[in-house]
Amino acid sequence: MSCDFLSLAQPGVQKLSPYVPGKPVDELARELDLDPASIVKLASNENPLGPSPKALEAIRAELAELTRYPDGNGFELKSRLAERYSVQADQVTLGNGSNDILELVARAYLAPGLNAVFSAHAFAVYPIATQAVGAQGKVVPAQDYGHDLEAMLAAIDGNTRVVFIANPNNPTGTWFGPQALSDFLARVPQNVLVVLDEAYIEYAEGSELPDGLDYLAQHANLLVSRTFSKAYGLAALRVGYAISSAQIADVLNRVRQPFNVNSLALAAACAALEDIDYLARSRQVNDAGMAQLEAGCRALGLRWIPSKGNFLCIDFARDTTAINQALLRAGVIVRPVAGYGMPDYLRVSIGLPEENARFLAVLAQVLSA
């Protein structure tokens, strides 16, 4: 008689469902016998430009050293991040993507009997990381699909150790301004760690979004999490980072896996960080693509949630299962967000102009069928 290993897992793990990423191009090609080259993927908020040429050059230079373990401390990347953002290197924690940072926070600060506060329609990893360590997730209803910071403050209790907030938020693209963040941080108890997830912050310009790093000196309980997966175009290499107080960084490094960021990722991230032209181009393509999708939705009579990310959440005012399946049959991959409590929406990543046009053309055919 075989053993039921699900029943032996931690209670929080038993209740989890695996994270479902955007469907890969090759998977759709196999399922529907499509030519992979004919498929447009706008499902995973990836940078459509491809990686920075400087990052590719750095990767090629590093290939001869693949028999060596990476620098476990990530000295060079930490040093460059510290210089770029005017912090000390011991304030930087490197992660295998910013997801890794969220997991480190949960492992270090959450446990059974404790809780984390986060918003409805927020990134799926917040509840996964929380529940996996046996802690309670306190989900606060959203306000216009964005963070209700006042309600999140009210949800904090004596057992709260972490608050996860994202600005801009994924999958909705919603955001809050500098004054809202300042007021929120001023009222959070000092023994509660605020994790400010800024995975999409590089797409924002000017003063419309606060820069979380500007608040670190005044708030010792703040951790800012960022990634090289989006605007820097290194999603496949999985490299992210957190900037916090040196004490919090020291705690996270106690649970961080050795060599959690590989050598190619470290080299590419250092190079990408210095490629200012590439980052500017990423912003330009995103701004133009956002305007293109918004105009297309307007022409089709569709509403959307205003976004400061590299994606748009489109409201179809009905369950989107059939619409999504029709798009897939036509070789266009977007992201259903029913798992985020938004069955009437599809999230569409910003692509190149021709990719955006292909999506809009196919969508028009699907909606008129």
C-alpha positions as a Markdown table, in Angstrom:
| # | Residue | x | y | z |
|---|---|---|---|---|
| 1 | Met | 0.0 | 0.0 | 0.0 |
| 2 | Ser | 1.5 | 3.3 | -1.1 |
| 3 | Cys | 1.9 | 6.2 | 1.3 |
| 4 | Asp | -0.2 | 9.4 | 0.8 |
| 5 | Phe | 2.6 | 11.9 | 0.6 |
| 6 | Leu | 0.3 | 14.8 | 0.2 |
| 7 | Ser | -1.1 | 14.2 | 3.7 |
| 8 | Leu | 2.5 | 14.2 | 5.1 |
| 9 | Ala | 3.2 | 17.7 | 3.6 |
| 10 | Gln | 2.9 | 20.7 | 5.8 |
| 11 | Pro | -0.8 | 21.8 | 6.2 |
| 12 | Gly | -0.1 | 25.1 | 4.4 |
| 13 | Val | 1.5 | 23.3 | 1.5 |
| 14 | Gln | -1.3 | 20.8 | 1.2 |
| 15 | Lys | -3.7 | 23.6 | 0.4 |
| 16 | Leu | -1.6 | 25.3 | -2.2 |
| 17 | Ser | -2.1 | 25.1 | -6.0 |
| 18 | Pro | 1.1 | 25.3 | -8.2 |
| 19 | Tyr | 1.8 | 28.7 | -9.7 |
| 20 | Val | 0.7 | 28.7 | -13.3 |
| 21 | Pro | 2.9 | 30.8 | -15.6 |
| 22 | Gly | 2.1 | 32.1 | -19.0 |
| 23 | Lys | 1.8 | 29.3 | -21.6 |
| 24 | Pro | 5.2 | 28.8 | -23.4 |
| 25 | Val | 5.3 | 29.2 | -27.2 |
| 26 | Asp | 6.6 | 25.6 | -27.7 |
| 27 | Glu | 3.8 | 24.2 | -25.6 |
| 28 | Leu | 1.1 | 25.9 | -27.6 |
| 29 | Ala | 2.8 | 24.8 | -30.8 |
| 30 | Arg | 2.7 | 21.2 | -29.7 |
| 31 | Glu | -0.9 | 21.3 | -28.5 |
| 32 | Leu | -2.3 | 22.9 | -31.7 |
| 33 | Asp | 0.3 | 21.9 | -34.3 |
| 34 | Leu | 1.2 | 25.5 | -35.0 |
| 35 | Asp | 4.5 | 26.9 | -36.3 |
| 36 | Pro | 6.3 | 28.4 | -33.3 |
| 37 | Ala | 7.5 | 31.3 | -35.5 |
| 38 | Ser | 3.8 | 32.2 | -36.1 |
| 39 | Ile | 2.9 | 32.5 | -32.4 |
| 40 | Val | 2.8 | 35.8 | -30.6 |
| 41 | Lys | 3.3 | 35.6 | -26.8 |
| 42 | Leu | 2.0 | 38.5 | -24.8 |
| 43 | Ala | 1.4 | 36.6 | -21.6 |
| 44 | Ser | 4.4 | 37.0 | -19.2 |
| 45 | Asn | 5.3 | 40.7 | -19.1 |
| 46 | Glu | 8.6 | 40.0 | -20.9 |
| 47 | Asn | 10.7 | 42.7 | -22.6 |
| 48 | Pro | 9.9 | 42.3 | -26.4 |
| 49 | Leu | 13.3 | 43.9 | -27.3 |
| 50 | Gly | 15.4 | 40.9 | -26.4 |
| 51 | Pro | 18.3 | 41.3 | -24.1 |
| 52 | Ser | 20.8 | 44.1 | -24.1 |
| 53 | Pro | 23.7 | 43.6 | -26.5 |
| 54 | Lys | 26.0 | 44.4 | -23.6 |
| 55 | Ala | 24.4 | 41.7 | -21.5 |
| 56 | Leu | 24.9 | 39.2 | -24.3 |
| 57 | Glu | 28.5 | 40.2 | -24.7 |
| 58 | Ala | 29.0 | 39.7 | -20.9 |
| 59 | Ile | 27.5 | 36.3 | -21.0 |
| 60 | Arg | 29.8 | 35.2 | -23.9 |
| 61 | Ala | 32.8 | 36.4 | -21.9 |
| 62 | Glu | 31.7 | 34.3 | -18.9 |
| 63 | Leu | 31.0 | 31.0 | -20.8 |
| 64 | Ala | 34.5 | 29.7 | -20.4 |
| 65 | Glu | 34.1 | 29.7 | -16.6 |
| 66 | Leu | 31.1 | 27.5 | -16.4 |
| 67 | Thr | 33.0 | 24.9 | -14.4 |
| 68 | Arg | 33.4 | 27.3 | -11.6 |
| 69 | Tyr | 30.9 | 28.2 | -9.0 |
| 70 | Pro | 29.6 | 31.7 | -9.1 |
| 71 | Asp | 30.6 | 34.4 | -6.6 |
| 72 | Gly | 28.3 | 33.4 | -3.7 |
| 73 | Asn | 28.3 | 36.9 | -2.4 |
| 74 | Gly | 27.7 | 38.6 | -5.8 |
| 75 | Phe | 30.3 | 41.2 | -4.9 |
| 76 | Glu | 30.5 | 43.0 | -8.3 |
| 77 | Leu | 26.7 | 43.2 | -8.8 |
| 78 | Lys | 26.1 | 44.3 | -5.2 |
| 79 | Ser | 28.8 | 47.0 | -5.6 |
| 80 | Arg | 27.3 | 48.3 | -8.8 |
| 81 | Leu | 23.8 | 48.4 | -7.3 |
| 82 | Ala | 25.1 | 50.1 | -4.2 |
| 83 | Glu | 26.9 | 52.7 | -6.3 |
| 84 | Arg | 23.9 | 53.3 | -8.6 |
| 85 | Tyr | 21.4 | 53.8 | -5.7 |
| 86 | Ser | 23.7 | 55.4 | -3.2 |
| 87 | Val | 23.4 | 52.7 | -0.6 |
| 88 | Gln | 26.0 | 50.4 | 1.1 |
| 89 | Ala | 26.7 | 47.0 | -0.4 |
| 90 | Asp | 25.7 | 45.3 | 2.8 |
| 91 | Gln | 22.2 | 46.6 | 2.3 |
| 92 | Val | 21.8 | 44.5 | -0.9 |
| 93 | Thr | 20.4 | 41.0 | -1.1 |
| 94 | Leu | 20.5 | 39.1 | -4.4 |
| 95 | Gly | 17.8 | 36.7 | -5.4 |
| 96 | Asn | 17.1 | 34.1 | -8.0 |
| 97 | Gly | 14.6 | 36.6 | -9.5 |
| 98 | Ser | 12.7 | 38.8 | -7.2 |
| 99 | Asn | 10.4 | 35.8 | -6.4 |
| 100 | Asp | 13.4 | 34.5 | -4.4 |
| 101 | Ile | 13.4 | 37.7 | -2.3 |
| 102 | Leu | 9.8 | 37.2 | -1.4 |
| 103 | Glu | 10.5 | 33.6 | -0.4 |
| 104 | Leu | 13.5 | 34.6 | 1.7 |
| 105 | Val | 11.3 | 37.2 | 3.6 |
| 106 | Ala | 8.6 | 34.5 | 4.3 |
| 107 | Arg | 11.2 | 32.0 | 5.5 |
| 108 | Ala | 12.9 | 34.5 | 7.7 |
| 109 | Tyr | 10.0 | 36.3 | 9.2 |
| 110 | Leu | 6.8 | 34.2 | 9.0 |
| 111 | Ala | 5.7 | 31.0 | 10.8 |
| 112 | Pro | 2.6 | 29.3 | 12.1 |
| 113 | Gly | 0.7 | 31.7 | 14.3 |
| 114 | Leu | 2.0 | 34.8 | 12.4 |
| 115 | Asn | 0.4 | 36.5 | 9.4 |
| 116 | Ala | 1.2 | 38.6 | 6.4 |
| 117 | Val | -1.1 | 41.3 | 4.9 |
| 118 | Phe | -1.5 | 41.8 | 1.2 |
| 119 | Ser | -4.2 | 43.0 | -1.3 |
| 120 | Ala | -6.7 | 41.1 | -3.3 |
| 121 | His | -5.6 | 40.9 | -7.0 |
| 122 | Ala | -2.0 | 41.1 | -6.0 |
| 123 | Phe | 1.0 | 39.0 | -7.1 |
| 124 | Ala | 0.3 | 35.3 | -6.6 |
| 125 | Val | 3.6 | 34.6 | -4.9 |
| 126 | Tyr | 2.6 | 36.6 | -1.8 |
| 127 | Pro | 0.0 | 34.0 | -0.6 |
| 128 | Ile | 2.1 | 31.1 | -1.9 |
| 129 | Ala | 5.2 | 32.2 | 0.1 |
| 130 | Thr | 3.1 | 32.9 | 3.2 |
| 131 | Gln | 1.1 | 29.8 | 3.2 |
| 132 | Ala | 4.1 | 27.5 | 2.4 |
| 133 | Val | 5.7 | 28.4 | 5.8 |
| 134 | Gly | 2.4 | 27.9 | 7.7 |
| 135 | Ala | 1.6 | 31.5 | 8.2 |
| 136 | Gln | -1.8 | 33.1 | 7.6 |
| 137 | Gly | -2.4 | 35.4 | 4.7 |
| 138 | Lys | -4.7 | 38.3 | 5.4 |
| 139 | Val | -6.2 | 39.3 | 2.1 |
| 140 | Val | -7.5 | 42.9 | 2.0 |
| 141 | Pro | -10.2 | 43.7 | -0.5 |
| 142 | Ala | -9.0 | 45.9 | -3.3 |
| 143 | Gln | -10.1 | 49.4 | -4.1 |
| 144 | Asp | -10.7 | 49.9 | -7.9 |
| 145 | Tyr | -8.5 | 46.8 | -8.4 |
| 146 | Gly | -5.6 | 48.5 | -6.6 |
| 147 | His | -4.2 | 48.6 | -3.0 |
| 148 | Asp | -6.5 | 50.0 | -0.3 |
| 149 | Leu | -3.7 | 51.1 | 1.9 |
| 150 | Glu | -6.0 | 52.4 | 4.6 |
| 151 | Ala | -7.7 | 49.0 | 4.9 |
| 152 | Met | -4.3 | 47.2 | 4.8 |
| 153 | Leu | -3.2 | 49.3 | 7.8 |
| 154 | Ala | -6.4 | 48.3 | 9.6 |
| 155 | Ala | -5.7 | 44.7 | 8.9 |
| 156 | Ile | -2.4 | 44.7 | 10.7 |
| 157 | Asp | -2.6 | 43.1 | 14.2 |
| 158 | Gly | -0.3 | 41.8 | 16.9 |
| 159 | Asn | 0.6 | 38.7 | 14.8 |
| 160 | Thr | 1.5 | 40.6 | 11.6 |
| 161 | Arg | 5.1 | 40.4 | 10.7 |
| 162 | Val | 5.0 | 41.3 | 6.9 |
| 163 | Val | 3.0 | 43.5 | 4.6 |
| 164 | Phe | 3.5 | 42.9 | 0.9 |
| 165 | Ile | 2.6 | 45.8 | -1.4 |
| 166 | Ala | 3.4 | 46.2 | -5.1 |
| 167 | Asn | 3.7 | 49.4 | -7.0 |
| 168 | Pro | 2.8 | 49.1 | -9.8 |
| 169 | Asn | 0.7 | 46.1 | -9.0 |
| 170 | Asn | 0.7 | 42.9 | -11.1 |
| 171 | Pro | -1.6 | 41.8 | -12.7 |
| 172 | Thr | -3.7 | 45.0 | -12.5 |
| 173 | Gly | -1.1 | 47.7 | -13.3 |
| 174 | Thr | -2.6 | 50.0 | -10.6 |
| 175 | Trp | -0.3 | 52.3 | -8.6 |
| 176 | Phe | -0.3 | 54.8 | -5.8 |
| 177 | Gly | 1.6 | 58.0 | -5.4 |
| 178 | Pro | 4.4 | 59.3 | -3.2 |
| 179 | Gln | 2.1 | 60.9 | -0.5 |
| 180 | Ala | 0.1 | 57.6 | -0.2 |
| 181 | Leu | 3.3 | 55.6 | 0.4 |
| 182 | Ser | 4.7 | 58.2 | 2.8 |
| 183 | Asp | 1.5 | 58.2 | 4.9 |
| 184 | Phe | 1.3 | 54.4 | 4.9 |
| 185 | Leu | 4.9 | 53.9 | 6.0 |
| 186 | Ala | 4.5 | 56.5 | 8.8 |
| 187 | Arg | 1.7 | 54.5 | 10.3 |
| 188 | Val | 3.0 | 50.9 | 10.0 |
| 189 | Pro | 4.2 | 49.5 | 13.3 |
| 190 | Gln | 8.0 | 49.4 | 13.4 |
| 191 | Asn | 8.0 | 45.6 | 14.1 |
| 192 | Val | 6.2 | 44.9 | 10.8 |
| 193 | Leu | 8.4 | 44.5 | 7.7 |
| 194 | Val | 7.0 | 46.3 | 4.6 |
| 195 | Val | 8.0 | 44.6 | 1.4 |
| 196 | Leu | 7.6 | 47.1 | -1.4 |
| 197 | Asp | 7.6 | 45.1 | -4.7 |
| 198 | Glu | 8.9 | 47.4 | -7.5 |
| 199 | Ala | 9.3 | 44.8 | -10.2 |
| 200 | Tyr | 8.0 | 47.3 | -12.8 |
| 201 | Ile | 9.3 | 50.6 | -11.4 |
| 202 | Glu | 11.7 | 51.2 | -14.3 |
| 203 | Tyr | 8.8 | 51.7 | -16.6 |
| 204 | Ala | 7.6 | 54.8 | -14.7 |
| 205 | Glu | 9.2 | 58.2 | -15.2 |
| 206 | Gly | 8.9 | 61.5 | -13.4 |
| 207 | Ser | 7.2 | 61.8 | -10.0 |
| 208 | Glu | 4.0 | 59.8 | -10.7 |
| 209 | Leu | 5.3 | 56.8 | -8.7 |
| 210 | Pro | 7.4 | 57.0 | -5.6 |
| 211 | Asp | 10.9 | 55.6 | -5.6 |
| 212 | Gly | 10.9 | 53.2 | -2.6 |
| 213 | Leu | 14.6 | 53.7 | -2.1 |
| 214 | Asp | 14.0 | 57.3 | -1.1 |
| 215 | Tyr | 12.2 | 56.1 | 2.0 |
| 216 | Leu | 14.8 | 53.6 | 3.3 |
| 217 | Ala | 16.7 | 56.1 | 5.5 |
| 218 | Gln | 13.5 | 57.1 | 7.4 |
| 219 | His | 12.0 | 53.6 | 7.7 |
| 220 | Ala | 14.1 | 50.8 | 9.0 |
| 221 | Asn | 11.3 | 48.3 | 8.5 |
| 222 | Leu | 11.2 | 48.8 | 4.7 |
| 223 | Leu | 12.5 | 46.4 | 2.1 |
| 224 | Val | 12.4 | 47.3 | -1.6 |
| 225 | Ser | 12.4 | 44.4 | -4.1 |
| 226 | Arg | 13.3 | 44.8 | -7.7 |
| 227 | Thr | 14.2 | 42.6 | -10.7 |
| 228 | Phe | 16.2 | 42.4 | -13.9 |
| 229 | Ser | 13.5 | 40.3 | -15.5 |
| 230 | Lys | 11.3 | 43.1 | -16.9 |
| 231 | Ala | 12.7 | 46.4 | -18.2 |
| 232 | Tyr | 16.3 | 45.0 | -18.2 |
| 233 | Gly | 15.2 | 42.0 | -20.4 |
| 234 | Leu | 16.8 | 39.1 | -18.4 |
| 235 | Ala | 13.8 | 37.1 | -17.4 |
| 236 | Ala | 15.4 | 33.7 | -18.3 |
| 237 | Leu | 18.4 | 34.3 | -16.1 |
| 238 | Arg | 16.4 | 34.9 | -13.0 |
| 239 | Val | 18.2 | 37.7 | -11.1 |
| 240 | Gly | 16.6 | 40.1 | -8.7 |
| 241 | Tyr | 17.6 | 42.0 | -5.6 |
| 242 | Ala | 16.4 | 43.7 | -2.4 |
| 243 | Ile | 17.6 | 46.9 | -0.8 |
| 244 | Ser | 16.9 | 47.3 | 2.9 |
| 245 | Ser | 18.7 | 48.0 | 6.1 |
| 246 | Ala | 21.9 | 46.1 | 6.6 |
| 247 | Gln | 20.3 | 44.2 | 9.5 |
| 248 | Ile | 17.4 | 42.9 | 7.4 |
| 249 | Ala | 19.8 | 42.0 | 4.6 |
| 250 | Asp | 21.9 | 40.1 | 7.1 |
| 251 | Val | 18.9 | 38.1 | 8.2 |
| 252 | Leu | 17.9 | 37.3 | 4.6 |
| 253 | Asn | 21.4 | 36.1 | 3.8 |
| 254 | Arg | 21.1 | 33.6 | 6.7 |
| 255 | Val | 18.4 | 31.7 | 4.8 |
| 256 | Arg | 19.5 | 32.5 | 1.3 |
| 257 | Gln | 20.7 | 29.4 | -0.6 |
| 258 | Pro | 24.4 | 29.4 | -1.5 |
| 259 | Phe | 25.1 | 30.5 | -5.1 |
| 260 | Asn | 21.4 | 31.4 | -5.7 |
| 261 | Val | 22.4 | 33.7 | -8.6 |
| 262 | Asn | 24.4 | 32.0 | -11.3 |
| 263 | Ser | 27.5 | 33.4 | -13.0 |
| 264 | Leu | 25.9 | 34.2 | -16.3 |
| 265 | Ala | 23.1 | 36.1 | -14.5 |
| 266 | Leu | 25.5 | 38.1 | -12.4 |
| 267 | Ala | 27.6 | 39.1 | -15.4 |
| 268 | Ala | 24.6 | 39.9 | -17.6 |
| 269 | Ala | 23.0 | 42.0 | -14.8 |
| 270 | Cys | 26.1 | 44.0 | -14.3 |
| 271 | Ala | 26.2 | 44.8 | -18.0 |
| 272 | Ala | 22.5 | 45.5 | -18.3 |
| 273 | Leu | 22.6 | 47.9 | -15.4 |
| 274 | Glu | 25.1 | 50.0 | -17.2 |
| 275 | Asp | 23.2 | 50.0 | -20.6 |
| 276 | Ile | 21.3 | 53.2 | -20.2 |
| 277 | Asp | 20.4 | 53.3 | -23.9 |
| 278 | Tyr | 18.7 | 49.9 | -23.7 |
| 279 | Leu | 16.7 | 50.9 | -20.7 |
| 280 | Ala | 15.5 | 54.1 | -22.4 |
| 281 | Arg | 14.6 | 52.1 | -25.5 |
| 282 | Ser | 12.6 | 49.7 | -23.3 |
| 283 | Arg | 10.6 | 52.6 | -21.9 |
| 284 | Gln | 10.0 | 54.1 | -25.3 |
| 285 | Val | 8.7 | 50.8 | -26.8 |
| 286 | Asn | 6.5 | 50.3 | -23.7 |
| 287 | Asp | 5.0 | 53.7 | -23.8 |
| 288 | Ala | 4.3 | 53.5 | -27.6 |
| 289 | Gly | 2.9 | 49.9 | -27.2 |
| 290 | Met | 0.7 | 51.0 | -24.3 |
| 291 | Ala | -0.8 | 53.8 | -26.4 |
| 292 | Gln | -1.3 | 51.3 | -29.2 |
| 293 | Leu | -3.2 | 48.8 | -27.1 |
| 294 | Glu | -5.3 | 51.5 | -25.5 |
| 295 | Ala | -6.3 | 52.9 | -28.8 |
| 296 | Gly | -7.1 | 49.4 | -30.1 |
| 297 | Cys | -9.3 | 48.7 | -27.1 |
| 298 | Arg | -11.0 | 52.0 | -27.5 |
| 299 | Ala | -11.8 | 51.2 | -31.1 |
| 300 | Leu | -13.3 | 47.8 | -30.0 |
| 301 | Gly | -15.4 | 49.4 | -27.3 |
| 302 | Leu | -13.4 | 47.7 | -24.5 |
| 303 | Arg | -12.5 | 49.1 | -21.1 |
| 304 | Trp | -9.2 | 48.5 | -19.3 |
| 305 | Ile | -7.5 | 49.2 | -16.0 |
| 306 | Pro | -5.0 | 52.1 | -16.4 |
| 307 | Ser | -1.5 | 50.6 | -16.0 |
| 308 | Lys | 2.0 | 51.8 | -15.1 |
| 309 | Gly | 3.5 | 48.4 | -15.9 |
| 310 | Asn | 4.4 | 46.8 | -19.2 |
| 311 | Phe | 1.0 | 45.2 | -19.6 |
| 312 | Leu | -2.7 | 46.1 | -19.8 |
| 313 | Cys | -5.6 | 44.3 | -18.0 |
| 314 | Ile | -8.6 | 44.4 | -20.4 |
| 315 | Asp | -12.2 | 44.2 | -19.2 |
| 316 | Phe | -14.5 | 42.0 | -21.5 |
| 317 | Ala | -17.5 | 42.2 | -19.1 |
| 318 | Arg | -17.9 | 38.5 | -19.4 |
| 319 | Asp | -16.0 | 35.3 | -18.6 |
| 320 | Thr | -13.0 | 35.3 | -20.9 |
| 321 | Thr | -12.4 | 31.5 | -21.2 |
| 322 | Ala | -13.8 | 31.2 | -24.7 |
| 323 | Ile | -12.1 | 34.4 | -25.9 |
| 324 | Asn | -8.8 | 33.2 | -24.6 |
| 325 | Gln | -9.2 | 29.8 | -26.2 |
| 326 | Ala | -10.0 | 31.5 | -29.6 |
| 327 | Leu | -6.9 | 33.7 | -29.3 |
| 328 | Leu | -4.8 | 30.6 | -28.6 |
| 329 | Arg | -6.1 | 28.8 | -31.6 |
| 330 | Ala | -5.1 | 31.8 | -33.7 |
| 331 | Gly | -1.6 | 31.7 | -32.2 |
| 332 | Val | -1.8 | 34.6 | -29.7 |
| 333 | Ile | -1.0 | 33.9 | -26.1 |
| 334 | Val | -2.3 | 36.3 | -23.4 |
| 335 | Arg | -2.8 | 35.8 | -19.7 |
| 336 | Pro | -6.1 | 34.8 | -18.1 |
| 337 | Val | -6.4 | 36.3 | -14.6 |
| 338 | Ala | -9.4 | 34.3 | -13.3 |
| 339 | Gly | -7.0 | 32.9 | -10.7 |
| 340 | Tyr | -6.6 | 36.4 | -9.4 |
| 341 | Gly | -10.4 | 36.8 | -8.9 |
| 342 | Met | -10.8 | 38.6 | -12.3 |
| 343 | Pro | -12.6 | 36.1 | -14.6 |
| 344 | Asp | -13.8 | 39.0 | -16.9 |
| 345 | Tyr | -10.3 | 40.2 | -17.7 |
| 346 | Leu | -7.3 | 39.2 | -19.8 |
| 347 | Arg | -3.8 | 40.6 | -19.1 |
| 348 | Val | -1.9 | 41.5 | -22.2 |
| 349 | Ser | 1.8 | 42.2 | -22.2 |
| 350 | Ile | 3.2 | 45.1 | -24.3 |
| 351 | Gly | 4.9 | 43.7 | -27.3 |
| 352 | Leu | 6.6 | 45.1 | -30.4 |
| 353 | Pro | 4.3 | 47.2 | -32.6 |
| 354 | Glu | 3.7 | 44.3 | -35.0 |
| 355 | Glu | 2.9 | 41.9 | -32.1 |
| 356 | Asn | 0.4 | 44.4 | -30.6 |
| 357 | Ala | -1.2 | 44.8 | -34.0 |
| 358 | Arg | -1.5 | 41.1 | -34.5 |
| 359 | Phe | -3.2 | 40.7 | -31.1 |
| 360 | Leu | -5.7 | 43.5 | -31.8 |
| 361 | Ala | -6.5 | 42.2 | -35.3 |
| 362 | Val | -7.1 | 38.7 | -34.0 |
| 363 | Leu | -9.1 | 40.0 | -31.1 |
| 364 | Ala | -11.3 | 42.0 | -33.4 |
| 365 | Gln | -12.0 | 38.8 | -35.4 |
| 366 | Val | -12.8 | 36.8 | -32.2 |
| 367 | Leu | -15.2 | 39.4 | -30.8 |
| 368 | Ser | -17.0 | 39.7 | -34.1 |
| 369 | Ala | -17.4 | 36.0 | -34.7 |
